């Protein structure tokens, strides 16, 4: 097996066909030199597998009568048919070939690989030249058709890299896609790095050769029953190792295909790249030709967080991370300190939480080996097959798909970062013989989560989710939910509502990523019923109370701003604000942070005895200058007096942000509930982070005629979670009806301003 064998096979058949073709021409045609025989498709490339069809094109100049041509063709082909050889042939003149190719993309594609075998070579050469000229001249017509055919094949055959029984030729990432990439390169629309998939093509072709055997029958689907035989012949340790290499090859093809179409989409009508100017978007990062890449002359070797920042930015904006950027990062890789800096962890969470656009970026990083460098534990599950009927994906892709679905459920939990990280790594313990993957996953995830920068309590929470990620599904489908002991069993394992809600979201994400065979409306209903019963059993657990804050320094002024830590000390800056309480104070401070280009990572505020104490943890936006405490104080005074129009300035920043709208995200969700422990109404906002969220929320609440007594603000990855404790003007919680009305009003305002 191998390229040489396929070439030798093609040459051997060439010799036999040449003899029979010329003999038949001499016997049946008055002008034997007015006809030619050419190979097209895979045979035209000289890459003939044992069971492949012989794709033949018989060309003539039209001087012979059609009946004579038919007799000649039958005389030539009958011996092949008698041998059981599958032959796909066409008989045309040069002009007929041009006409058919202009309408049928399959013919146009096949002609690109035309190779002369016998007869008049000038006819074959002319048709070959016509085909290439036609393909290039009409690339604008052919490429959309080619793309549609690729998409249709994917719907029929799926993705080769993630199927248990893949079609090596037709599935996405297979041999037909490699031929499509070759055709795109020949069109001249963009340059395609075909060398990147050379090894992939060789492997997939070799596996296909072994699968065909010597039966002369095309068998392109690698069934489970055939995988052990093929692995043994190709001298792999076992079928799992074979399928791992197949997946790796297919993903390289798929990645190059995805990048190629993106570059075509970003090119002008003539196929040349648009000459766009790089747009600075973050420290060291620019948008160039609709890709995220690294700024020229940026000191890559001094910024270990650059790669994750680039990945998070690309995923959140729904743009690819350029190959050049990935190669540069891999060649100049810097290890992150242990534990990771907060900004690196936040970027990882932002990457995971970007939904479907995350997969393209993650794949780009994975192709250059960056994921394994950041997370060595990933190496074991990379391309790892799951040979059971429930799963449709390899282990690593299944975990990515689980994270994609978890990104849609971040509104249902309080700790989106914990959910997303647990989703990405929930099966990290798979593939180790004689080990329960859930229990071993717990062992692996604790040091991993600590290295990522989570604190001890968060690590324990993530470990619990990894260990128990199958708990709810198993109990819901196998235990009696009417039995109090069943509910007590689950409650005893999870202890609190927050863990239960996180595990519920993870169970849904894991189930949906597995597929219909592993998740159904019936199972979803059972799990939801179990969760509801467990929450009822946990109803006596005291809710989280509002934070206690004390000023760092004694209160001597009506309004004071202190910068606790400047940017020279660390990336995150702590700002304390002490002010006499007044209507609109929180909104004004939030707006001040936005127009000062200070990105809020977390904040706590509390009002006691008409004095508001606020503690803000912020990051300075890329390319912005850190304002002084004096400047912040001056702007806040102007905002509170009405001399500074915060709303207009924030809208200007939002409009600039909207130039690249990024990825689709779930709509904002606002909850309202009364907290007996704090004698207040809680307004909780969960939405995708963007400038001015807290400003809009606080302003809406203030205008509703209620007091904001306290607030807890946090940004986890790309998700904002704002909790505000409010009372009516007499200091009492809002009525249920009024609280819900306020929540609806805030939610509508946020949706309107998306």
C-alpha positions in Angstrom: 0.0 0.0 0.0 1.1 3.6 -0.6 1.5 6.2 -3.3 4.0 4.1 -5.3 1.6 1.1 -5.3 -1.3 3.2 -6.4 0.9 4.7 -9.1 2.1 1.3 -10.2 -1.5 0.1 -10.2 -2.5 3.0 -12.4 0.4 2.5 -14.8 -0.3 -1.2 -15.2 -3.9 -0.5 -16.1 -2.8 2.3 -18.4 -0.7 -0.2 -20.4 -3.5 -2.7 -20.7 -6.0 0.0 -21.8 -3.6 1.5 -24.2 -3.2 -1.8 -26.1 -6.9 -2.6 -26.2 -7.9 1.0 -27.1 -5.5 1.2 -30.1 -6.5 -2.3 -31.3 -10.2 -1.4 -31.2 -9.5 2.0 -32.9 -7.7 0.2 -35.8 -10.5 -2.3 -36.1 -13.5 0.0 -36.0 -12.5 3.5 -37.0 -11.6 4.9 -40.4 -9.5 7.6 -38.7 -7.8 6.0 -35.6 -5.8 9.1 -35.0 -8.9 11.3 -34.6 -9.7 9.8 -31.1 -8.0 9.7 -27.7 -8.4 8.1 -24.3 -7.9 10.0 -21.1 -8.3 9.3 -17.4 -10.0 11.7 -15.1 -10.7 12.0 -11.3 -8.6 9.8 -9.0 -7.5 7.6 -11.9 -6.4 10.8 -13.7 -4.2 11.7 -10.8 -2.6 8.2 -10.9 -4.0 7.4 -7.4 -5.9 4.3 -8.1 -7.1 2.2 -5.2 -7.9 -1.5 -5.7 -11.7 -1.1 -5.8 -11.8 2.4 -7.4 -13.8 3.0 -10.6 -11.9 3.6 -13.8 -13.0 7.1 -14.7 -12.5 7.3 -18.5 -13.1 10.0 -21.1 -13.1 9.1 -24.7 -12.6 12.1 -26.9 -13.0 12.4 -30.7 -13.1 15.1 -33.3 -16.7 14.3 -34.6 -15.6 13.0 -37.9 -16.8 9.5 -37.3 -20.5 8.6 -37.4 -22.1 8.1 -34.0 -23.0 4.4 -34.7 -19.3 3.7 -35.5 -18.2 5.4 -32.3 -20.7 3.3 -30.3 -19.4 0.1 -31.8 -15.9 1.1 -31.1 -16.6 2.0 -27.4 -18.5 -1.3 -26.8 -15.6 -3.3 -28.3 -13.1 -1.4 -26.1 -15.1 -1.7 -22.8 -16.7 -5.1 -23.0 -13.5 -6.9 -21.9 -13.3 -4.6 -18.8 -16.9 -5.3 -17.9 -16.3 -9.0 -18.3 -13.5 -8.8 -15.8 -15.8 -7.2 -13.2 -14.0 -3.9 -13.4 -16.2 -0.9 -12.6 -16.0 1.7 -15.3 -17.4 5.2 -15.4 -17.0 6.5 -18.9 -18.1 9.4 -21.2 -17.8 9.9 -24.9 -17.6 13.5 -26.1 -16.1 15.9 -28.6 -14.0 18.9 -27.4 -17.0 21.3 -27.8 -19.4 18.9 -26.1 -17.0 18.6 -23.1 -16.8 22.4 -22.8 -20.6 22.6 -22.8 -21.2 19.9 -20.2 -18.4 21.2 -17.9 -19.9 24.7 -18.0 -23.1 23.3 -16.5 -22.0 20.3 -14.4 -19.5 21.0 -11.6 -18.7 17.3 -11.2 -17.6 17.1 -14.8 -15.6 20.4 -14.4 -13.8 19.0 -11.3 -13.0 15.7 -12.9 -11.5 17.4 -15.9 -9.0 19.2 -13.7 -7.2 15.8 -13.2 -7.3 14.8 -16.9 -4.4 12.6 -18.0 -3.7 11.3 -21.5 -3.5 7.5 -21.9 -3.7 6.7 -25.6 -4.6 8.0 -29.0 -4.3 11.5 -30.2 -2.6 13.4 -27.4 -3.4 16.8 -29.0 -7.1 16.3 -28.4 -6.5 15.4 -24.7 -4.2 18.3 -24.3 -6.7 20.8 -25.8 -9.5 19.5 -23.5 -7.2 19.7 -20.5 -6.3 23.3 -21.3 -10.0 24.2 -21.8 -10.9 22.7 -18.5 -8.3 24.7 -16.5 -9.1 27.9 -18.3 -12.8 27.4 -17.8 -12.3 26.6 -14.1 -10.2 29.7 -13.5 -12.3 32.1 -15.6 -15.6 31.0 -14.0 -14.3 30.5 -10.4 -16.9 32.9 -9.1 -19.6 30.6 -10.4 -18.0 27.2 -9.6 -16.7 27.9 -6.0 -20.1 28.5 -4.5 -21.4 25.3 -6.1 -18.4 23.5 -4.8 -19.0 24.8 -1.3 -22.7 23.8 -1.5 -21.7 20.2 -2.6 -19.3 20.0 0.3 -22.0 21.1 2.8 -24.4 18.6 1.3 -21.9 15.8 1.7 -21.3 16.7 5.3 -25.0 16.5 6.0 -25.1 13.1 4.4 -21.9 11.6 5.7 -20.9 13.7 8.8 -17.4 14.6 10.0 -14.8 11.9 9.5 -12.7 12.8 12.5 -15.6 12.3 15.0 -17.5 9.3 13.6 -17.2 5.8 14.9 -17.7 4.3 11.4 -16.5 7.1 9.0 -16.6 7.2 5.2 -13.0 7.9 4.3 -13.9 9.5 1.0 -17.2 11.3 1.4 -17.2 12.5 5.1 -16.0 16.0 6.0 -12.2 16.0 6.3 -12.0 13.0 3.9 -10.4 12.4 0.5 -13.0 14.2 -1.5 -12.4 17.3 0.6 -8.6 17.1 -0.2 -9.6 17.0 -3.9 -11.8 20.0 -3.4 -8.9 21.9 -1.8 -6.7 21.0 -4.8 -9.4 22.4 -7.1 -9.6 25.6 -5.1 -5.9 26.0 -5.4 -6.1 25.5 -9.2 -8.8 28.2 -9.4 -6.3 30.9 -8.3 -8.8 32.4 -5.9 -6.5 31.9 -2.9 -3.4 30.1 -2.1 -4.0 26.7 -0.4 -1.3 25.2 1.8 -1.7 21.7 0.4 1.5 20.5 2.0 -0.2 20.8 5.3 -2.5 17.9 4.4 0.0 15.7 2.4 0.4 13.3 5.3 -3.3 13.2 5.9 -4.0 12.3 2.3 -1.3 9.5 2.4 -2.8 8.0 5.5 -6.4 8.1 4.4 -5.5 6.7 1.0 -3.5 3.8 2.6 -6.4 2.9 5.0 -8.8 3.0 2.0 -6.4 0.7 0.0 -6.4 -1.9 2.8 -10.2 -1.6 3.3 -10.6 -2.3 -0.4 -8.3 -5.3 -0.3 -8.1 -7.1 -3.7 -11.9 -7.4 -4.1 -12.2 -4.8 -6.8 -15.1 -3.4 -4.8 -15.1 0.1 -3.5 -15.6 0.0 0.3 -15.0 3.4 1.7 -16.8 3.2 5.1 -14.5 2.0 7.8 -16.9 -0.1 9.8 -16.3 -1.2 13.4 -16.1 -4.8 12.2 -13.3 -3.9 9.8 -11.2 -1.7 12.1 -9.3 -4.5 13.8 -8.3 -6.1 10.5 -7.2 -2.8 8.9 -5.2 -1.9 12.1 -3.4 -5.2 12.1 -2.5 -5.0 8.4 -1.2 -1.5 8.8 0.7 -2.5 11.9 -1.0 -0.3 14.4 -1.1 -1.4 18.0 -4.9 -1.7 17.9 -8.0 -0.2 16.3 -8.0 2.7 18.7 -4.6 3.8 17.6 -5.7 3.5 14.0 -8.8 5.6 14.5 -6.8 8.2 16.5 -4.5 8.7 13.5 -7.5 8.8 11.1 -9.1 11.5 13.3 -5.9 13.5 13.4 -5.6 13.4 9.6 -9.2 14.4 9.0 -9.0 17.3 11.4 -6.0 18.7 9.6 -8.0 18.6 6.4 -11.0 20.1 8.0 -9.0 22.9 9.5 -7.4 23.8 6.2 -10.8 23.7 4.5 -12.4 26.0 7.1 -9.5 28.5 6.8 -9.6 28.4 3.0 -13.3 29.3 2.8 -12.7 32.0 5.3 -10.0 33.5 3.1 -12.2 33.2 0.1 -15.0 35.0 1.9 -12.5 37.8 2.8 -11.2 38.2 -0.7 -12.5 40.6 -3.4 -14.3 39.5 -6.6 -11.0 38.8 -8.4 -9.7 36.5 -5.7 -7.1 38.9 -4.3 -7.1 39.7 -0.6 -8.6 43.0 0.3 -6.0 45.5 1.4 -7.3 46.4 4.8 -5.5 48.3 7.5 -4.9 46.4 10.8 -7.3 47.5 13.5 -5.9 47.4 17.0 -8.4 45.6 19.3 -6.3 44.5 22.3 -2.8 44.4 23.6 -0.7 43.0 20.8 -3.7 42.0 18.7 -5.2 43.3 15.5 -8.0 42.5 13.1 -6.5 42.0 9.6 -8.4 40.6 6.6 -11.2 39.5 9.0 -8.8 37.4 11.1 -7.3 37.9 14.5 -3.6 38.1 14.3 -0.6 39.5 16.2 0.5 43.0 15.7 3.8 43.5 13.7 6.8 43.9 15.9 4.9 43.0 19.1 7.3 41.4 21.6 5.8 37.9 21.5 8.6 36.5 23.6 7.8 38.7 26.6 4.0 38.0 26.9 3.1 34.5 28.0 -0.6 35.4 28.1 -0.8 36.5 24.5 -2.0 33.2 23.1 -5.0 32.8 25.3 -5.8 36.5 24.9 -5.7 36.1 21.1 -7.9 33.0 21.3 -10.5 34.5 23.6 -10.7 37.6 21.4 -11.1 35.6 18.2 -13.7 33.3 19.6 -15.7 36.1 21.2 -15.7 38.1 18.0 -16.6 35.1 15.9 -13.4 35.5 13.8 -10.7 32.9 13.0 -7.3 33.0 14.6 -4.8 33.2 11.8 -2.5 30.4 11.0 0.4 32.8 11.1 -0.5 33.8 14.6 -0.7 30.2 15.8 2.6 29.3 14.2 4.3 32.4 15.7 2.9 31.5 19.2 4.0 27.9 18.9 7.5 28.9 17.8 7.9 31.4 20.6 5.9 29.6 23.2 6.2 30.8 26.8 5.0 28.8 29.7 2.4 30.5 31.9 3.4 30.8 35.6 1.7 28.5 38.1 -0.9 29.3 39.1 -2.1 31.1 35.9 -2.6 34.9 36.2 -6.2 35.9 36.6 -6.3 37.4 33.2 -5.1 34.1 31.6 -7.9 32.1 33.4 -10.4 34.7 32.4 -9.3 34.4 28.8 -9.6 30.7 28.9 -13.2 31.0 30.3 -14.0 33.5 27.6 -12.7 31.2 24.9 -14.7 28.2 26.3 -17.8 30.3 26.6 -17.9 31.6 23.1 -20.1 28.8 21.9 -19.7 27.3 18.4 -17.1 29.9 17.3 -14.9 28.5 20.0 -14.4 25.2 18.2 -12.7 26.8 15.1 -10.3 28.8 17.3 -9.6 25.8 19.6 -8.9 23.6 16.6 -6.4 26.2 15.2 -4.5 26.2 18.5 -4.7 22.4 18.7 -3.3 22.0 15.2 -0.2 23.8 16.2 0.1 21.9 19.5 -0.6 24.9 21.8 -3.5 23.3 23.7 -1.2 20.5 24.8 1.5 23.0 25.9 -0.9 24.9 28.0 -2.8 21.8 29.3 -0.6 18.7 29.1 -3.5 16.6 30.3 -5.2 17.2 26.9 -2.6 15.0 25.1 -4.2 11.8 26.3 -7.7 12.6 25.1 -6.7 14.3 21.9 -8.3 12.3 19.0 -9.2 9.5 21.5 -12.0 7.4 19.9 -15.0 6.2 21.9 -16.0 2.9 20.5 -19.5 2.6 21.8 -22.9 3.2 20.2 -23.9 6.1 22.4 -21.1 8.5 21.4 -20.7 10.0 18.0 -17.5 12.0 18.6 -14.0 11.4 19.8 -13.4 12.2 23.5 -11.8 15.6 22.9 -14.5 16.7 20.4 -17.2 15.5 22.7 -15.9 17.7 25.5 -15.7 20.7 23.1 -19.3 20.1 22.1 -20.3 19.8 25.7 -18.7 23.2 26.4 -20.6 24.7 23.4 -23.9 23.6 24.9 -22.8 24.7 28.4 -22.3 28.2 26.9 -26.0 28.3 26.2 -26.8 27.6 29.8 -24.7 30.1 31.6 -27.8 32.1 32.5 -29.1 29.2 34.6 -26.2 29.1 37.1 -24.3 31.6 39.3 -20.8 30.4 38.4 -20.6 30.3 34.6 -16.8 29.9 34.8 -17.0 26.7 36.9 -19.7 25.3 34.6 -17.7 26.0 31.4 -14.4 24.6 32.8 -16.1 21.5 34.2 -17.8 21.0 30.8 -14.6 21.2 28.9 -12.8 18.7 31.2 -15.6 16.5 32.4 -14.3 13.4 30.5 -10.6 14.1 31.1 -10.2 10.8 32.9 -11.2 8.7 29.9 -8.9 6.3 28.1 -7.1 4.9 31.1 -7.5 1.1 31.4 -8.9 -0.2 34.7 -9.9 3.2 35.9 -13.3 4.7 36.4 -13.2 7.8 34.2 -15.3 9.9 36.6 -13.2 9.0 39.7 -9.9 9.3 37.9 -11.2 12.6 36.3 -11.6 14.0 39.8 -8.0 13.1 40.5 -6.8 14.8 37.4 -8.9 17.9 37.6 -7.9 19.1 41.0 -4.3 19.9 40.2 -5.3 21.1 36.8 -7.9 23.6 38.2 -5.4 24.8 40.8 -2.8 25.4 38.1 -5.4 27.3 36.1 -5.8 29.7 39.1 -9.0 28.6 40.8 -9.0 28.8 44.6 -9.4 25.7 46.8 -13.2 26.0 47.1 -13.7 26.4 43.4 -11.4 23.4 42.7 -13.5 21.3 45.0 -16.6 22.4 43.2 -15.2 21.6 39.8 -13.9 18.2 41.1 -17.4 17.5 42.4 -18.9 18.2 39.0 -16.4 16.0 37.1 -16.8 13.1 39.6 -20.6 13.3 39.6 -21.3 14.4 36.0 -23.3 11.1 35.3 -25.1 11.2 38.7 -28.3 13.0 37.7 -28.8 11.0 34.5 -28.1 7.7 36.2 -30.4 8.3 39.2 -33.2 9.8 37.1 -33.4 6.9 34.8 -32.6 4.1 37.2 -34.0 5.0 40.6 -37.5 5.6 42.0 -38.0 9.3 42.2 -41.0 8.8 44.5 -38.7 7.2 47.1 -37.4 9.8 49.7 -34.2 7.8 49.9 -33.4 8.5 46.3 -33.7 12.3 46.9 -31.7 12.0 50.1 -29.0 10.1 48.2 -28.5 13.0 45.7 -28.8 15.8 48.3 -26.2 14.1 50.4 -23.7 14.0 47.5 -24.3 17.6 46.4 -25.2 19.4 49.6 -26.3 22.8 48.2 -28.5 24.2 45.5 -25.7 25.9 43.7 -23.9 22.6 43.1 -27.1 21.0 42.0 -27.9 23.7 39.5 -24.3 23.5 38.1 -24.6 19.7 37.8 -28.0 20.0 36.1 -26.6 22.4 33.5 -23.6 20.1 33.0 -25.8 17.0 32.6 -27.9 18.8 30.0 -24.8 19.9 28.1 -23.2 16.4 28.3 -26.4 14.7 27.2 -27.0 17.0 24.2 -23.4 16.7 23.1 -23.7 12.9 23.2 -26.6 12.9 20.7 -30.2 11.6 20.5 -29.1 8.1 21.6 -27.9 9.5 24.9 -30.3 12.4 25.5 -34.0 12.7 24.8 -36.9 14.8 25.9 -37.9 11.9 28.1 -34.5 11.8 29.9 -34.4 15.6 30.1 -37.8 15.5 31.8 -36.8 12.9 34.3 -33.6 14.8 35.2 -35.5 18.1 35.6 -38.0 16.3 37.9 -35.2 14.9 40.0 -33.6 18.3 40.3 -36.9 20.0 41.3 -37.4 17.4 44.1 -33.8 17.9 45.3 -34.2 21.7 45.4 -37.4 21.3 47.5 -35.4 19.1 49.9 -32.7 21.8 50.1 -35.2 24.6 50.6 -34.1 25.2 54.2 -30.6 26.1 53.2 -29.9 29.8 54.0 -29.3 32.0 50.9 -26.1 33.9 50.4 -26.3 37.2 52.2 -25.0 40.5 51.0 -21.3 41.4 51.5 -19.9 43.2 54.5 -17.7 46.2 53.6 -15.7 48.5 55.7 -13.8 51.6 54.4 -10.0 51.2 54.2 -9.5 54.7 55.7 -11.7 56.8 58.0 -14.5 58.7 56.4 -13.8 62.4 56.3 -15.3 63.6 53.0 -18.6 63.5 51.2 -16.9 62.0 48.1 -13.6 60.3 47.9 -11.8 58.1 45.3 -8.7 56.1 46.1 -6.7 53.9 43.7 -5.5 51.1 46.0 -3.2 49.4 43.5 -1.9 51.1 40.4 -1.2 49.3 37.0 2.6 49.3 37.8 1.8 46.7 40.6 -0.5 44.3 38.8 -2.8 44.0 35.9 -6.0 44.4 38.0 -6.5 47.7 39.7 -8.6 48.1 42.9 -10.5 51.4 43.3 -12.4 52.4 46.4 -15.1 55.0 46.3 -16.8 56.5 49.5 -19.7 58.8 49.0 -22.7 60.2 50.6 -25.6 58.1 49.3 -27.8 59.8 46.7 -30.1 58.7 43.8 -28.1 57.6 40.8 -24.8 57.1 42.5 -24.2 53.5 41.5 -25.3 54.3 37.9 -22.9 57.3 37.8 -19.9 55.3 39.1 -20.6 52.4 36.7 -20.8 54.9 33.8 -17.6 56.5 34.9 -15.8 53.1 34.8 -17.1 52.6 31.2 -16.1 56.0 29.8 -12.7 55.7 31.6 -12.2 52.4 29.7 -11.9 50.5 33.0 -13.3 47.0 32.5 -15.0 45.8 35.7 -14.0 42.3 36.7 -15.8 42.5 40.1 -17.3 45.0 42.4 -19.0 45.1 45.8 -21.0 48.0 47.2 -22.9 48.6 50.4 -24.8 51.6 51.8 -24.9 52.0 55.6 -26.2 55.1 57.4 -26.4 57.0 54.2 -22.8 56.3 53.3 -22.0 54.2 50.2 -18.8 52.2 50.2 -17.7 50.7 46.9 -14.8 48.4 46.1 -14.2 48.0 42.3 -11.7 45.6 40.7 -11.0 46.7 37.2 -8.6 46.1 34.2 -7.4 48.9 32.0 -8.6 48.6 28.4 -6.0 48.0 25.8 -4.3 51.1 24.4 -6.0 53.2 27.2 -4.3 55.5 29.7 -4.9 55.0 33.4 -6.8 58.0 34.8 -5.7 59.5 38.1 -7.9 59.4 41.2 -8.2 63.2 40.9 -9.5 62.9 37.3 -12.0 60.2 38.3 -13.2 62.3 41.2 -13.7 65.4 39.0 -15.6 63.4 36.3 -17.8 61.7 39.0 -18.7 65.1 40.5 -19.7 66.4 37.0 -21.7 63.3 36.3 -23.6 63.6 39.6 -24.3 67.3 38.9 -25.5 66.7 35.4 -22.6 68.5 33.7 -21.3 65.3 32.1 -23.6 63.3 29.9 -22.6 59.8 30.7 -25.3 58.2 28.6 -24.1 59.9 25.4 -20.5 59.0 25.9 -21.4 55.4 26.7 -23.5 55.1 23.6 -20.5 56.3 21.6 -18.4 53.5 23.0 -21.1 51.0 22.4 -21.5 52.1 18.7 -17.8 51.5 18.2 -18.1 48.1 19.9 -21.0 47.2 17.5 -18.7 47.5 14.4 -17.7 43.9 15.1 -20.9 42.5 16.6 -19.2 39.1 17.3 -21.1 35.9 18.0 -24.7 35.2 18.7 -25.4 35.0 22.4 -28.4 34.1 24.6 -30.5 37.1 25.5 -30.2 38.8 28.9 -32.0 37.2 31.9 -33.1 39.2 34.9 -34.4 37.5 38.1 -36.2 39.0 41.1 -36.7 37.4 44.5 -37.0 38.5 48.1 -34.1 37.7 50.5 -35.4 37.2 54.0 -31.9 37.2 55.5 -31.2 40.7 54.3 -34.8 42.1 54.3 -34.3 43.2 50.6 -35.3 42.3 47.1 -32.6 40.8 44.9 -32.4 41.8 41.3 -30.0 39.4 39.5 -28.8 40.1 35.9 -27.1 37.5 33.8 -25.9 38.4 30.2 -23.0 38.6 27.8 -20.6 41.3 28.9 -20.5 44.5 27.0 -19.8 48.2 27.8 -22.4 50.0 30.0 -24.4 47.1 31.4 -24.3 48.1 35.1 -24.9 51.8 34.1 -28.1 50.8 32.3 -29.2 48.5 35.0 -28.6 50.9 37.9 -30.1 53.8 36.1 -33.3 51.8 35.3 -33.6 50.7 38.9 -33.1 54.2 40.3 -35.7 55.6 38.0 -38.1 53.0 39.2 -38.3 54.7 42.6 -36.4 52.2 44.7 -33.1 52.3 46.7 -30.1 50.2 45.8 -28.7 49.1 49.2 -25.9 46.8 48.0 -24.5 45.2 44.8 -22.2 42.4 43.9 -20.8 42.6 40.4 -18.7 40.0 38.7 -17.5 39.2 35.2 -16.7 35.5 34.6 -15.1 35.0 31.3 -17.3 36.9 28.8 -20.4 36.7 31.0 -21.6 39.5 33.4 -23.4 38.6 36.6 -24.8 41.6 38.5 -26.7 41.1 41.8 -28.4 44.2 43.3 -30.2 44.4 46.7 -33.0 46.9 46.6 -35.7 48.2 48.9 -38.6 50.6 48.6 -38.2 54.1 49.9 -39.3 53.0 53.4 -36.5 50.4 53.5 -38.7 47.3 52.9 -38.5 44.6 50.2 -40.7 45.1 47.1 -43.9 43.3 46.8 -43.7 40.2 44.6 -45.7 41.9 41.8 -43.5 45.1 41.9 -40.3 43.1 42.0 -41.3 41.2 38.9 -42.3 44.4 37.2 -38.9 45.9 37.9 -37.1 42.7 36.6 -39.1 42.8 33.4 -38.3 46.5 32.9 -34.6 46.0 33.4 -34.6 43.0 31.1 -36.4 44.9 28.3 -34.0 47.8 28.6 -31.0 45.4 28.2 -32.5 43.7 25.2 -33.3 47.0 23.6 -29.7 48.2 23.9 -28.1 45.0 22.5 
